[in-house]
Amino acid sequence: MTKYIGHRGARGEKPENTLLGIRHALELGLDGVEIDIHLSQDGELIVIHDETLDRTTNGKGSVNKYSLKKLKTFDAGMGEKIPTLSEVIDLMKEFGKELLIEMKAPGTEEKILKIIKEKKFTDLSILKAFNHRLILNFKTLAPNIRAQVLMDSLPIDPVSIIKSAKADGISLNTKMIDKILVDQCHKAGFFVTTWNANTNEDLLKFSEMKVDYICTDYPRLVNP
């Protein structure tokens, strides 16, 4: 059964990767949300998409040049603060919904694993990364926690790529996915995610294609 996920919380409707946006998506009844993780200067897991603060906050410069305390002084939109992974998980647990966690930086694998274990959130977590070595590292540490390889191109043999990272599935942009790939993955027992499904036509198309997780910037498309 297809599940609908708020991309970066509710990127198209609320400030992205904020507790406000995440709560918005979950209150609209989505099955979960997707977030991005970087490391602060003092090694804290920070929920923000870019390596820099410039686009999504009123701060400037690289995320990893600031401590958590300093990062918390910036406005991430509508008065929201940049959340930590711990804060997001606490919110997710209120709803009992799934969290797709994209590892943006090396060195996050063990820290993420530690937090999701401490918070007893392993069953509702799915790890993702474009850097497939991060996925392999994570799956070596935690073979029973789900993980996906991210790709920005349509592979000829997705199953081999998934297996090489010891992963459980693959995640691709809506422009780089087709039914052949979905069928290949499902036949081998792997699950498929797509993101940027931002029209009603997209939601219908990928649902009919039996994509397992459909990420959208606009949760209200799913539940107006």
Phi and psi in degrees as GROMACS dihedral restraints (atoms count N, CA, C in turn):
[ dihedral_restraints ]
;  ai    aj    ak    al  type     phi  dphi    fc
    3     4     5     6     1   -66.9    20    10
    4     5     6     7     1   137.3    20    10
    6     7     8     9     1  -114.6    20    10
    7     8     9    10     1   146.4    20    10
    9    10    11    12     1  -109.4    20    10
   10    11    12    13     1   130.0    20    10
   12    13    14    15     1  -122.7    20    10
   13    14    15    16     1   135.5    20    10
   15    16    17    18     1   -78.2    20    10
   16    17    18    19     1   117.2    20    10
   18    19    20    21     1   -76.2    20    10
   19    20    21    22     1   121.5    20    10
   21    22    23    24     1    53.7    20    10
   22    23    24    25     1    39.7    20    10
   24    25    26    27     1    87.5    20    10
   25    26    27    28     1   -93.2    20    10
   27    28    29    30     1  -147.5    20    10
   28    29    30    31     1    63.5    20    10
   30    31    32    33     1   -51.3    20    10
   31    32    33    34     1   -38.0    20    10
   33    34    35    36     1   -84.6    20    10
   34    35    36    37     1    -7.5    20    10
   36    37    38    39     1  -124.6    20    10
   37    38    39    40     1   -23.5    20    10
   39    40    41    42     1  -142.2    20    10
   40    41    42    43     1   164.9    20    10
   42    43    44    45     1   -54.0    20    10
   43    44    45    46     1   131.7    20    10
   45    46    47    48     1   -69.6    20    10
   46    47    48    49     1   149.9    20    10
   48    49    50    51     1    54.3    20    10
   49    50    51    52     1    38.4    20    10
   51    52    53    54     1  -120.3    20    10
   52    53    54    55     1   159.7    20    10
   54    55    56    57     1   -62.6    20    10
   55    56    57    58     1   -33.8    20    10
   57    58    59    60     1   -61.3    20    10
   58    59    60    61     1   -47.5    20    10
   60    61    62    63     1   -67.7    20    10
   61    62    63    64     1   -38.8    20    10
   63    64    65    66     1   -64.5    20    10
   64    65    66    67     1   -47.6    20    10
   66    67    68    69     1   -61.3    20    10
   67    68    69    70     1   -39.5    20    10
   69    70    71    72     1   -57.0    20    10
   70    71    72    73     1   -48.9    20    10
   72    73    74    75     1   -63.4    20    10
   73    74    75    76     1   -42.2    20    10
   75    76    77    78     1   -70.8    20    10
   76    77    78    79     1   -37.2    20    10
   78    79    80    81     1   -68.1    20    10
   79    80    81    82     1   -23.4    20    10
   81    82    83    84     1   -80.8    20    10
   82    83    84    85     1    -2.5    20    10
   84    85    86    87     1    94.5    20    10
   85    86    87    88     1    11.7    20    10
   87    88    89    90     1   -66.2    20    10
   88    89    90    91     1   160.2    20    10
   90    91    92    93     1   -81.2    20    10
   91    92    93    94     1   -10.5    20    10
   93    94    95    96     1   170.7    20    10
   94    95    96    97     1  -174.5    20    10
   96    97    98    99     1  -137.7    20    10
   97    98    99   100     1   163.2    20    10
   99   100   101   102     1  -117.0    20    10
  100   101   102   103     1   138.6    20    10
  102   103   104   105     1  -135.9    20    10
  103   104   105   106     1   171.7    20    10
  105   106   107   108     1  -125.3    20    10
  106   107   108   109     1   143.8    20    10
  108   109   110   111     1  -122.8    20    10
  109   110   111   112     1   128.0    20    10
  111   112   113   114     1  -122.0    20    10
  112   113   114   115     1   170.7    20    10
  114   115   116   117     1  -105.7    20    10
  115   116   117   118     1   137.3    20    10
  117   118   119   120     1   -77.4    20    10
  118   119   120   121     1   174.2    20    10
  120   121   122   123     1   -58.9    20    10
  121   122   123   124     1   -34.7    20    10
  123   124   125   126     1   -97.3    20    10
  124   125   126   127     1    20.6    20    10
  126   127   128   129     1    81.1    20    10
  127   128   129   130     1    17.7    20    10
  129   130   131   132     1   -88.2    20    10
  130   131   132   133     1   149.3    20    10
  132   133   134   135     1   -85.0    20    10
  133   134   135   136     1   112.5    20    10
  135   136   137   138     1  -107.7    20    10
  136   137   138   139     1   135.2    20    10
  138   139   140   141     1   -93.4    20    10
  139   140   141   142     1    99.4    20    10
  141   142   143   144     1  -159.9    20    10
  142   143   144   145     1   146.8    20    10
  144   145   146   147     1   -81.0    20    10
  145   146   147   148     1   -49.2    20    10
  147   148   149   150     1   -84.8    20    10
  148   149   150   151     1   161.5    20    10
  150   151   152   153     1   -71.3    20    10
  151   152   153   154     1   -21.5    20    10
  153   154   155   156     1  -115.5    20    10
  154   155   156   157     1   162.5    20    10
  156   157   158   159     1   -85.4    20    10
  157   158   159   160     1   -16.2    20    10
  159   160   161   162     1   -58.2    20    10
  160   161   162   163     1   -42.9    20    10
  162   163   164   165     1   -75.7    20    10
  163   164   165   166     1   -39.0    20    10
  165   166   167   168     1  -109.2    20    10
  166   167   168   169     1    -3.0    20    10
  168   169   170   171     1  -137.2    20    10
  169   170   171   172     1   178.9    20    10
  171   172   173   174     1   -92.6    20    10
  172   173   174   175     1    12.6    20    10
  174   175   176   177     1   -91.6    20    10
  175   176   177   178     1   173.3    20    10
  177   178   179   180     1  -133.2    20    10
  178   179   180   181     1   145.9    20    10
  180   181   182   183     1    94.6    20    10
  181   182   183   184     1  -174.8    20    10
  183   184   185   186     1   -74.6    20    10
  184   185   186   187     1   138.4    20    10
  186   187   188   189     1   -56.9    20    10
  187   188   189   190     1   -41.7    20    10
  189   190   191   192     1   -77.7    20    10
  190   191   192   193     1     5.7    20    10
  192   193   194   195     1   -94.7    20    10
  193   194   195   196     1    -2.8    20    10
  195   196   197   198     1  -121.7    20    10
  196   197   198   199     1   146.6    20    10
  198   199   200   201     1   -74.1    20    10
  199   200   201   202     1   164.4    20    10
  201   202   203   204     1   -58.9    20    10
  202   203   204   205     1   -42.7    20    10
  204   205   206   207     1   -57.9    20    10
  205   206   207   208     1   -43.6    20    10
  207   208   209   210     1   -70.3    20    10
  208   209   210   211     1   -40.8    20    10
  210   211   212   213     1   -59.8    20    10
  211   212   213   214     1   -32.5    20    10
  213   214   215   216     1   -71.2    20    10
  214   215   216   217     1    -8.2    20    10
  216   217   218   219     1   -87.5    20    10
  217   218   219   220     1   -11.2    20    10
  219   220   221   222     1   -87.2    20    10
  220   221   222   223     1   152.5    20    10
  222   223   224   225     1   -93.2    20    10
  223   224   225   226     1   120.3    20    10
  225   226   227   228     1   -95.0    20    10
  226   227   228   229     1    13.2    20    10
  228   229   230   231     1   115.7    20    10
  229   230   231   232     1   129.7    20    10
  231   232   233   234     1    56.4    20    10
  232   233   234   235     1    32.5    20    10
  234   235   236   237     1    79.5    20    10
  235   236   237   238     1     2.1    20    10
  237   238   239   240     1   -74.9    20    10
  238   239   240   241     1   148.1    20    10
  240   241   242   243     1   -99.4    20    10
  241   242   243   244     1   156.2    20    10
  243   244   245   246     1   -66.0    20    10
  244   245   246   247     1   122.2    20    10
  246   247   248   249     1   -84.4    20    10
  247   248   249   250     1   162.4    20    10
  249   250   251   252     1   -95.1    20    10
  250   251   252   253     1   164.8    20    10
  252   253   254   255     1   -60.4    20    10
  253   254   255   256     1   -39.7    20    10
  255   256   257   258     1   -59.2    20    10
  256   257   258   259     1   -43.2    20    10
  258   259   260   261     1   -64.4    20    10
  259   260   261   262     1   -39.7    20    10
  261   262   263   264     1   -65.6    20    10
  262   263   264   265     1   -44.6    20    10
  264   265   266   267     1   -62.5    20    10
  265   266   267   268     1   -40.2    20    10
  267   268   269   270     1   -57.7    20    10
  268   269   270   271     1   -40.7    20    10
  270   271   272   273     1   -68.9    20    10
  271   272   273   274     1   -42.9    20    10
  273   274   275   276     1   -59.9    20    10
  274   275   276   277     1   -36.7    20    10
  276   277   278   279     1   -66.4    20    10
  277   278   279   280     1   -25.8    20    10
  279   280   281   282     1   -61.9    20    10
  280   281   282   283     1   -33.1    20    10
  282   283   284   285     1  -102.4    20    10
  283   284   285   286     1   -18.3    20    10
  285   286   287   288     1    66.6    20    10
  286   287   288   289     1    35.4    20    10
  288   289   290   291     1  -109.4    20    10
  289   290   291   292     1   165.0    20    10
  291   292   293   294     1   -79.5    20    10
  292   293   294   295     1   150.0    20    10
  294   295   296   297     1  -125.5    20    10
  295   296   297   298     1   119.2    20    10
  297   298   299   300     1   -94.3    20    10
  298   299   300   301     1   118.3    20    10
  300   301   302   303     1  -112.4    20    10
  301   302   303   304     1   113.1    20    10
  303   304   305   306     1   -92.8    20    10
  304   305   306   307     1   120.3    20    10
  306   307   308   309     1   -81.7    20    10
  307   308   309   310     1   114.4    20    10
  309   310   311   312     1   -94.4    20    10
  310   311   312   313     1   -19.4    20    10
  312   313   314   315     1  -132.8    20    10
  313   314   315   316     1   143.6    20    10
  315   316   317   318     1   -61.2    20    10
  316   317   318   319     1   150.7    20    10
  318   319   320   321     1    92.4    20    10
  319   320   321   322     1     3.3    20    10
  321   322   323   324     1   -94.7    20    10
  322   323   324   325     1   -15.1    20    10
  324   325   326   327     1   -58.6    20    10
  325   326   327   328     1   -54.8    20    10
  327   328   329   330     1   -68.4    20    10
  328   329   330   331     1   -35.8    20    10
  330   331   332   333     1   -65.2    20    10
  331   332   333   334     1   -43.0    20    10
  333   334   335   336     1   -64.2    20    10
  334   335   336   337     1   -45.8    20    10
  336   337   338   339     1   -58.2    20    10
  337   338   339   340     1   -43.8    20    10
  339   340   341   342     1   -59.5    20    10
  340   341   342   343     1   -44.8    20    10
  342   343   344   345     1   -68.8    20    10
  343   344   345   346     1   -46.6    20    10
  345   346   347   348     1   -68.7    20    10
  346   347   348   349     1   -27.0    20    10
  348   349   350   351     1   -72.3    20    10
  349   350   351   352     1   -45.9    20    10
  351   352   353   354     1   -59.6    20    10
  352   353   354   355     1   -36.8    20    10
  354   355   356   357     1   -91.5    20    10
  355   356   357   358     1     6.4    20    10
  357   358   359   360     1    52.3    20    10
  358   359   360   361     1    51.4    20    10
  360   361   362   363     1  -123.0    20    10
  361   362   363   364     1    20.1    20    10
  363   364   365   366     1   -66.5    20    10
  364   365   366   367     1   -38.4    20    10
  366   367   368   369     1   -70.1    20    10
  367   368   369   370     1   -22.5    20    10
  369   370   371   372     1  -104.2    20    10
  370   371   372   373     1     9.7    20    10
  372   373   374   375     1  -105.0    20    10
  373   374   375   376     1   140.0    20    10
  375   376   377   378     1  -131.1    20    10
  376   377   378   379     1   121.5    20    10
  378   379   380   381     1   -92.2    20    10
  379   380   381   382     1   145.9    20    10
  381   382   383   384     1  -142.3    20    10
  382   383   384   385     1   155.0    20    10
  384   385   386   387     1  -167.0    20    10
  385   386   387   388     1   145.6    20    10
  387   388   389   390     1   -74.0    20    10
  388   389   390   391     1   -29.6    20    10
  390   391   392   393     1   -82.0    20    10
  391   392   393   394     1   101.6    20    10
  393   394   395   396     1   -69.6    20    10
  394   395   396   397     1   -18.3    20    10
  396   397   398   399     1   -68.0    20    10
  397   398   399   400     1   -32.5    20    10
  399   400   401   402     1   -64.2    20    10
  400   401   402   403     1   -39.7    20    10
  402   403   404   405     1   -66.1    20    10
  403   404   405   406     1   -44.1    20    10
  405   406   407   408     1   -60.8    20    10
  406   407   408   409     1   -43.3    20    10
  408   409   410   411     1   -59.9    20    10
  409   410   411   412     1   -46.0    20    10
  411   412   413   414     1   -64.9    20    10
  412   413   414   415     1   -45.1    20    10
  414   415   416   417     1   -67.9    20    10
  415   416   417   418     1   -28.0    20    10
  417   418   419   420     1   -67.1    20    10
  418   419   420   421     1   -37.8    20    10
  420   421   422   423     1   -74.4    20    10
  421   422   423   424     1   -37.5    20    10
  423   424   425   426     1  -140.4    20    10
  424   425   426   427     1    75.8    20    10
  426   427   428   429     1   -63.1    20    10
  427   428   429   430     1   -20.0    20    10
  429   430   431   432     1   -93.7    20    10
  430   431   432   433     1    -1.6    20    10
  432   433   434   435     1   -97.6    20    10
  433   434   435   436     1   133.2    20    10
  435   436   437   438     1   -66.9    20    10
  436   437   438   439     1   144.6    20    10
  438   439   440   441     1  -150.3    20    10
  439   440   441   442     1   152.6    20    10
  441   442   443   444     1  -129.8    20    10
  442   443   444   445     1   147.6    20    10
  444   445   446   447     1   -87.7    20    10
  445   446   447   448     1   134.8    20    10
  447   448   449   450     1   -95.1    20    10
  448   449   450   451     1   143.6    20    10
  450   451   452   453     1  -142.6    20    10
  451   452   453   454     1   150.0    20    10
  453   454   455   456     1  -113.6    20    10
  454   455   456   457     1    21.4    20    10
  456   457   458   459     1  -144.5    20    10
  457   458   459   460     1   161.8    20    10
  459   460   461   462     1   -89.4    20    10
  460   461   462   463     1   108.0    20    10
  462   463   464   465     1   -78.1    20    10
  463   464   465   466     1   151.1    20    10
  465   466   467   468     1   -73.1    20    10
  466   467   468   469     1   -38.8    20    10
  468   469   470   471     1  -127.0    20    10
  469   470   471   472     1    77.0    20    10
  471   472   473   474     1   -62.8    20    10
  472   473   474   475     1   -30.7    20    10
  474   475   476   477     1   -62.8    20    10
  475   476   477   478     1   -42.3    20    10
  477   478   479   480     1   -64.1    20    10
  478   479   480   481     1   -38.1    20    10
  480   481   482   483     1   -66.4    20    10
  481   482   483   484     1   -43.9    20    10
  483   484   485   486     1   -61.8    20    10
  484   485   486   487     1   -46.8    20    10
  486   487   488   489     1   -63.7    20    10
  487   488   489   490     1   -36.0    20    10
  489   490   491   492     1   -64.5    20    10
  490   491   492   493     1   -25.3    20    10
  492   493   494   495     1   -98.9    20    10
  493   494   495   496     1     5.7    20    10
  495   496   497   498     1    56.0    20    10
  496   497   498   499     1    31.8    20    10
  498   499   500   501     1   -88.9    20    10
  499   500   501   502     1  -179.0    20    10
  501   502   503   504     1  -116.6    20    10
  502   503   504   505     1    -4.2    20    10
  504   505   506   507     1  -177.5    20    10
  505   506   507   508     1  -173.0    20    10
  507   508   509   510     1  -138.6    20    10
  508   509   510   511     1   149.7    20    10
  510   511   512   513     1  -130.6    20    10
  511   512   513   514     1   127.3    20    10
  513   514   515   516     1  -136.9    20    10
  514   515   516   517     1   151.7    20    10
  516   517   518   519     1   -60.2    20    10
  517   518   519   520     1   151.9    20    10
  519   520   521   522     1   -57.1    20    10
  520   521   522   523     1   -25.3    20    10
  522   523   524   525     1   -79.2    20    10
  523   524   525   526     1   -11.4    20    10
  525   526   527   528     1  -122.5    20    10
  526   527   528   529     1    41.1    20    10
  528   529   530   531     1  -146.2    20    10
  529   530   531   532     1   143.0    20    10
  531   532   533   534     1  -146.5    20    10
  532   533   534   535     1   174.6    20    10
  534   535   536   537     1   -65.9    20    10
  535   536   537   538     1   -31.8    20    10
  537   538   539   540     1   -58.8    20    10
  538   539   540   541     1   -47.1    20    10
  540   541   542   543     1   -63.1    20    10
  541   542   543   544     1   -45.3    20    10
  543   544   545   546     1   -58.7    20    10
  544   545   546   547     1   -45.6    20    10
  546   547   548   549     1   -65.3    20    10
  547   548   549   550     1   -40.1    20    10
  549   550   551   552     1   -57.8    20    10
  550   551   552   553     1   -47.3    20    10
  552   553   554   555     1   -67.4    20    10
  553   554   555   556     1   -45.2    20    10
  555   556   557   558     1   -64.0    20    10
  556   557   558   559     1   -38.4    20    10
  558   559   560   561     1   -61.8    20    10
  559   560   561   562     1   -32.9    20    10
  561   562   563   564     1   -90.2    20    10
  562   563   564   565     1     0.6    20    10
  564   565   566   567     1    87.9    20    10
  565   566   567   568     1    18.2    20    10
  567   568   569   570     1  -107.2    20    10
  568   569   570   571     1   155.2    20    10
  570   571   572   573     1  -106.4    20    10
  571   572   573   574     1   161.0    20    10
  573   574   575   576     1  -127.9    20    10
  574   575   576   577     1   137.2    20    10
  576   577   578   579     1  -123.2    20    10
  577   578   579   580     1   145.3    20    10
  579   580   581   582     1  -130.6    20    10
  580   581   582   583     1   152.3    20    10
  582   583   584   585     1  -130.9    20    10
  583   584   585   586     1   162.7    20    10
  585   586   587   588     1    73.8    20    10
  586   587   588   589     1    33.0    20    10
  588   589   590   591     1   -85.6    20    10
  589   590   591   592     1    90.1    20    10
  591   592   593   594     1  -116.4    20    10
  592   593   594   595     1    19.5    20    10
  594   595   596   597     1  -136.0    20    10
  595   596   597   598     1   161.4    20    10
  597   598   599   600     1   -60.5    20    10
  598   599   600   601     1   -35.2    20    10
  600   601   602   603     1   -63.9    20    10
  601   602   603   604     1   -40.7    20    10
  603   604   605   606     1   -61.3    20    10
  604   605   606   607     1   -46.8    20    10
  606   607   608   609     1   -59.8    20    10
  607   608   609   610     1   -42.5    20    10
  609   610   611   612     1   -68.1    20    10
  610   611   612   613     1   -45.5    20    10
  612   613   614   615     1   -57.6    20    10
  613   614   615   616     1   -48.8    20    10
  615   616   617   618     1   -79.7    20    10
  616   617   618   619     1   -25.1    20    10
  618   619   620   621     1   -65.9    20    10
  619   620   621   622     1   -45.6    20    10
  621   622   623   624     1   -64.6    20    10
  622   623   624   625     1   -28.2    20    10
  624   625   626   627     1   -76.6    20    10
  625   626   627   628     1    -8.7    20    10
  627   628   629   630     1    67.4    20    10
  628   629   630   631     1    33.6    20    10
  630   631   632   633     1   -64.5    20    10
  631   632   633   634     1   136.2    20    10
  633   634   635   636     1   -74.2    20    10
  634   635   636   637     1   -42.4    20    10
  636   637   638   639     1  -128.4    20    10
  637   638   639   640     1   123.2    20    10
  639   640   641   642     1  -112.8    20    10
  640   641   642   643     1   116.1    20    10
  642   643   644   645     1   -95.0    20    10
  643   644   645   646     1   132.3    20    10
  645   646   647   648     1  -130.9    20    10
  646   647   648   649     1   147.2    20    10
  648   649   650   651     1   -77.5    20    10
  649   650   651   652     1   -14.0    20    10
  651   652   653   654     1  -123.9    20    10
  652   653   654   655     1    85.6    20    10
  654   655   656   657     1   -56.4    20    10
  655   656   657   658     1   -28.2    20    10
  657   658   659   660     1   -68.3    20    10
  658   659   660   661     1   -15.3    20    10
  660   661   662   663     1   -66.0    20    10
  661   662   663   664     1   -32.9    20    10
  663   664   665   666     1   -79.6    20    10
  664   665   666   667     1   -45.2    20    10
  666   667   668   669     1  -132.9    20    10
  667   668   669   670     1    87.7    20    10
